[in-house]
Amino acid sequence: MEIEEKQAEVIDHFVKQVSAQKGSALGSVFVEATSHPSLFAFSEILAVPTVAELEGTDNSVHLEMLRLFAHGTWSDYKRNSGKFPQLVPDQVLKLKQLTVLTLAETKKVLSYDQLMRELDVTNVRELEDFLINDCMYAGLVRGKLDQLQRYFEVQFAAGRDLRPGQLGSMIQTLSNWLATSDNLLVTIQDKIKWADTMSELDKKHRKELEDRVMEVKKAVSVKTASRPILTSKGSMKSTLNLVE
């Protein structure tokens, strides 16, 4: 949630910028936006009418670049590098950070081998430095690095922009989660009712035991008080008579 709050003002800034530009002038704004260290969501910028106007023009390459940062990964860029402008170092870093977020969407345990392959990293030290300094410290992900087992266990990952067609599957996922939550709530309520019932039965049982103990104590007390004793003259009297 923190990262979303941090980038809200940045998004607003760039939306205003692209709204005031057209054509090739948008290219430099896109480079600045996709290089910004606090910006990781681009759907609002893509929705600006002047951005959509780039479709099918000589400047559509800039639109494709922005879409890459909204939905793509470093591997997507490498496979289709000819259709995008050359990335500056800050853009390369940003796209690799976004790649980690995409991987974390489907897996909570990411092997070092997969991460090094997807990020073009050649050794474990470089990978761990990237995950710690550029991902965890940036608030993009939280997790645990396991050097022995060579994996990164994801505990939290910021969300990316929804890809075209992804909304339906997300709604279905949320609906399934809601149904599961409802079932779990019913189960918890049943458990609470059962616990309340058992508690009442336990109280009733305790009360019955206490009443029986009191009855036994009274009976023993009466029996003891009525037991005959030997007087000094050898005659028998009951303790009740002695009391008189």
C-alpha positions, 0 to 999 in steps of 0.5 A: 500500500505504501508504494501506491501512495508514494507514486500517486503524486508522480502519476498525476504529474506525468498525466498532466505532462502527457496531456499537454504534449503531442506526437514525438514530444511525448517520447521524452516524457515517456523516457522520464516517466519510465526512468522515475524511481518511484513510478511503477504503474502506467495505466493512467498515462496510457489512458490519456487521449494524446497517448492513444493518438500515437497508435498507427503513427510514426511515433507509435514506437514510443507507445509500444515502449510505454506498454512494455513498461505497463505490462511487459518484462525484460525478456519481452524487451530482449525478444523484440528489442527492434520494435522499441527505442534503445533503453537508458540504464534507469529504464533497464533497472526499472524493467527488471524490477517490474519483471520481478513483480510479474514473476511474483504474481504467479509464484511465491517461491522463485528459484535463483536460476529462474531469476538470473535467467529472466534478469540477465544476471550472471552470478548469485551475488549480483542477483541478491544485491539486486533483490535487496537493494533495488527491490526490497529496499524500494518497497516493491517486494518483501521476502526471504533469501535462501542461499543454501536452497537458492531461492527467494521466498516472496512474502509481499509484492506490489501489483502491476498494471492489469494487462488487456483481458486480465480484468476478467480473470482477476474478477473470477479470482476475487469471486473465488476468494470471496466464496472461500472467505464466506465458507470460512466465516460460516465454519468459524461461526459454527465453531463459535456456536459449538464452543458456546454450547459446550461452555454452557454445558460445562457450567451446568455440569459444574453447578450440578457437581457443586450442588451434589457436593453440598448435599453430601457435605450436609448429609455427612454433617447431620450424620456426624451430629447424630452419632451417640457418644458415651457419657461419664456414667457409661450411659449413651446419649446422642449429640443432639441431647447433649446440645439440649 
